[in-house]
Amino acid sequence: MEELRLDEDFMHDEFNNDRLVNYLARIDNKSLEKRVKTLMKVYDL
């Protein structure tokens, strides 16, 4: 996750955290939640 090199401007300006959290709740997958938490930590979301 840390090596994806996503566009930081997009991640801060346009990325929809609320929608992602909603999807995570629907999917209910612990490994995916762990990856998303890493993504949010890396990009300070």
Secondary structure by P-SEA (a helix, b strand, c coil): ccccccccccccccccaaaaaaaaaaaccaaaaaaaaaaaaaacc
